[in-house]
């Protein structure tokens, strides 16, 4: 496994570089970028099809910089400079453990104050240079695709909050043992929690900015599928514990063309240091599982790529808004429910049955998808008849 991107680069090219980029974080970032780009393309297409309309907003030009604006710019530039100075002067600490470094008190107050004051002064000067005697208010046209990055920011913020909350509910004892460590850890993100919180936040944002939720949900569907698949690549490459149960089964002959690791894998050098020591290994990640497990994160990536291909191929053929997202819910819920049977996860004891969080949520997603599909199509037919 390659906990950091530089581990992968070094293994492939024989180099010895040390980059402060964790593999899981890198693939999560790639997932957001790919999902955002697909959302952008779908917004453009739906506006051309008349499913999304432009809106207007009022902007005021010629105002001087406000106190709150200057304070925010100072705070952000101070923090970045505070940490950047320490990252440069103590690069190995930063590169070896960027998470611990970011949450530590290490930094330079003088560098933070210097850059913070200079940048804030520049913002004040720039605003003052364009100040008008009488500020002008005007209306500008706003396209849905121009709001893509703000929508993605809303998804990222509320998605991470929801993912952390649901993960703490799933790992309650670990949270009680170390509340701050669990909350501020970059690991431990539950997809369904992120999906639920992000969905509520995006619907609210769309209602506030004139983007109807049904065509917006359809625009999200393909990107959500492929983004989830890309994120799971990060889980596998880093070896973050998102793997399956021990695989005692012999690989069937008809799967002989597959590499052995795709059937059973021990996740050597995994980032959470799970398992037994690797003989002769030195360094921070020298553990591997004692027995091979199902690499379920790879299976999920494969399934989500297939789901993405289906959604992308049918998106123009479906004329009823909201139906594409309903199909996504059906596929996504089914995929996750199936994978749970061979995936390691914490369980809830409900009436003597040991059930995972995903096994509770995924059937609900499927039901919502089926009911939503039926209701939306029925309403569309009634509307056409009327």
LINCORNOR-V940266 format. One record per backbone hydrogen bond with DSSP energy under -1.0 kcal/mol. NH is the residue of the N-H (numbers start at 1). CO is the residue of the C=O. E is the energy in kcal/mol with one decimal. If there is no record, write none. Layout:
((NH & CO & E) (NH & CO & E))
//
This chain:
((2 & 237 & -3.1) (5 & 21 & -2.6) (8 & 4 & -1.2) (9 & 5 & -2.2) (10 & 6 & -2.8) (11 & 7 & -2.0) (12 & 8 & -1.9) (13 & 9 & -2.9) (14 & 10 & -1.9) (21 & 19 & -1.1) (23 & 3 & -2.6) (26 & 22 & -2.4) (27 & 23 & -2.2) (28 & 24 & -2.1) (29 & 25 & -2.3) (30 & 26 & -2.2) (31 & 27 & -2.2) (32 & 28 & -2.1) (33 & 29 & -2.2) (34 & 30 & -2.7) (35 & 31 & -2.6) (36 & 32 & -2.6) (37 & 33 & -2.2) (38 & 34 & -2.3) (39 & 35 & -2.2) (40 & 36 & -2.4) (41 & 37 & -2.2) (42 & 38 & -2.3) (43 & 39 & -2.4) (44 & 40 & -1.9) (45 & 41 & -2.2) (46 & 42 & -2.7) (47 & 43 & -1.9) (48 & 44 & -1.9) (49 & 45 & -1.9) (51 & 46 & -2.5) (52 & 46 & -1.2) (55 & 142 & -2.6) (57 & 140 & -2.0) (59 & 138 & -2.8) (61 & 136 & -3.2) (70 & 66 & -2.3) (71 & 67 & -2.4) (72 & 68 & -2.5) (73 & 69 & -2.1) (74 & 70 & -2.1) (75 & 71 & -2.8) (76 & 72 & -2.5) (77 & 73 & -2.3) (78 & 74 & -2.7) (79 & 75 & -2.2) (80 & 76 & -2.3) (81 & 77 & -2.3) (82 & 78 & -2.9) (83 & 79 & -2.4) (84 & 80 & -2.7) (85 & 81 & -2.2) (87 & 83 & -2.6) (88 & 84 & -2.0) (89 & 85 & -2.5) (90 & 86 & -2.4) (94 & 90 & -1.8) (95 & 91 & -3.3) (96 & 92 & -2.7) (97 & 93 & -1.9) (101 & 97 & -2.3) (102 & 98 & -2.4) (103 & 99 & -1.5) (108 & 82 & -1.6) (112 & 108 & -2.2) (113 & 109 & -2.9) (114 & 110 & -2.4) (115 & 111 & -2.4) (116 & 112 & -2.5) (117 & 113 & -2.6) (118 & 114 & -2.3) (119 & 115 & -2.8) (120 & 116 & -2.2) (121 & 117 & -2.4) (122 & 118 & -2.0) (123 & 119 & -2.3) (124 & 120 & -2.4) (125 & 121 & -2.6) (126 & 122 & -2.9) (127 & 123 & -2.3) (128 & 124 & -2.5) (129 & 125 & -2.2) (130 & 126 & -1.2) (132 & 62 & -2.1) (136 & 61 & -2.2) (138 & 59 & -2.5) (140 & 57 & -2.4) (142 & 55 & -3.7) (147 & 144 & -1.8) (148 & 145 & -1.2) (151 & 147 & -2.5) (152 & 148 & -2.6) (153 & 149 & -2.0) (154 & 150 & -2.2) (155 & 151 & -2.5) (156 & 152 & -2.8) (157 & 153 & -2.7) (158 & 154 & -2.3) (159 & 155 & -2.3) (160 & 156 & -2.2) (161 & 157 & -2.0) (162 & 158 & -2.7) (163 & 159 & -2.6) (164 & 160 & -2.5) (165 & 161 & -2.3) (166 & 162 & -2.5) (167 & 163 & -1.7) (168 & 164 & -2.4) (169 & 165 & -1.9) (170 & 166 & -1.6) (171 & 167 & -1.8) (175 & 171 & -1.8) (176 & 172 & -2.3) (177 & 173 & -1.8) (178 & 174 & -1.6) (182 & 178 & -2.4) (183 & 179 & -2.4) (184 & 180 & -2.4) (190 & 163 & -1.4) (194 & 190 & -1.9) (195 & 191 & -2.7) (196 & 192 & -2.5) (197 & 193 & -2.2) (198 & 194 & -2.5) (199 & 195 & -2.2) (200 & 196 & -2.0) (201 & 197 & -2.2) (202 & 198 & -2.7) (203 & 199 & -2.3) (204 & 200 & -2.0) (205 & 201 & -2.4) (206 & 202 & -3.1) (207 & 203 & -2.4) (208 & 204 & -1.8) (209 & 205 & -1.6) (211 & 206 & -3.1) (216 & 212 & -1.5) (217 & 213 & -2.7) (218 & 214 & -2.2) (219 & 215 & -1.9) (220 & 216 & -1.5) (221 & 217 & -1.5) (224 & 220 & -2.6) (225 & 221 & -1.8) (226 & 222 & -2.1) (227 & 223 & -2.5) (228 & 224 & -2.1) (229 & 225 & -1.8) (230 & 226 & -2.3) (231 & 227 & -2.5) (232 & 228 & -1.9) (233 & 229 & -1.1) (234 & 230 & -1.4) (235 & 231 & -1.5) (236 & 232 & -2.0) (237 & 233 & -3.0) (238 & 234 & -2.3) (239 & 235 & -1.6) (240 & 235 & -1.6) (243 & 241 & -1.9) (244 & 294 & -2.6) (245 & 342 & -2.0) (247 & 292 & -2.5) (255 & 252 & -1.5) (256 & 253 & -1.9) (258 & 255 & -1.9) (262 & 259 & -1.4) (263 & 260 & -1.7) (264 & 260 & -2.4) (265 & 293 & -2.3) (269 & 287 & -1.8) (270 & 267 & -1.0) (270 & 287 & -1.0) (271 & 238 & -2.0) (272 & 239 & -1.0) (273 & 270 & -1.4) (276 & 288 & -3.3) (278 & 286 & -2.5) (281 & 278 & -2.0) (288 & 276 & -2.3) (289 & 266 & -3.3) (293 & 265 & -2.6) (294 & 245 & -1.9) (296 & 294 & -2.3) (298 & 295 & -1.1) (299 & 295 & -1.4) (300 & 296 & -2.6) (301 & 297 & -1.9) (302 & 298 & -2.3) (303 & 299 & -2.4) (304 & 300 & -2.7) (305 & 301 & -2.0) (306 & 302 & -1.9) (307 & 303 & -2.5) (308 & 304 & -2.6) (309 & 305 & -2.4) (310 & 306 & -2.1) (311 & 307 & -2.7) (312 & 308 & -3.0) (313 & 309 & -1.7) (314 & 310 & -1.6) (315 & 311 & -1.1) (318 & 314 & -1.3) (323 & 320 & -1.7) (326 & 322 & -1.6) (327 & 323 & -2.4) (328 & 324 & -2.0) (329 & 325 & -2.3) (330 & 326 & -1.9) (331 & 327 & -2.6) (332 & 328 & -3.2) (333 & 329 & -2.4) (334 & 330 & -2.1) (335 & 331 & -2.7) (336 & 332 & -2.3) (337 & 333 & -2.2) (338 & 334 & -2.2) (339 & 335 & -2.1) (340 & 336 & -1.6) (341 & 338 & -1.2) (342 & 339 & -1.7) (344 & 243 & -2.2) (348 & 355 & -3.7) (350 & 353 & -3.0) (353 & 350 & -2.0) (355 & 348 & -2.6) (360 & 356 & -1.1) (361 & 357 & -2.0) (362 & 358 & -3.1) (365 & 361 & -2.1) (366 & 362 & -2.1) (367 & 363 & -2.5) (368 & 364 & -2.8) (369 & 365 & -2.5) (370 & 366 & -2.6) (371 & 367 & -2.9) (372 & 368 & -2.8) (373 & 369 & -2.3) (374 & 370 & -2.3) (375 & 371 & -2.9) (376 & 372 & -2.6) (377 & 373 & -2.2) (378 & 374 & -2.3) (379 & 375 & -2.7) (380 & 376 & -2.1) (381 & 377 & -2.1) (382 & 378 & -2.1) (383 & 379 & -2.4) (384 & 380 & -2.1) (385 & 381 & -2.3) (386 & 382 & -2.2))
//
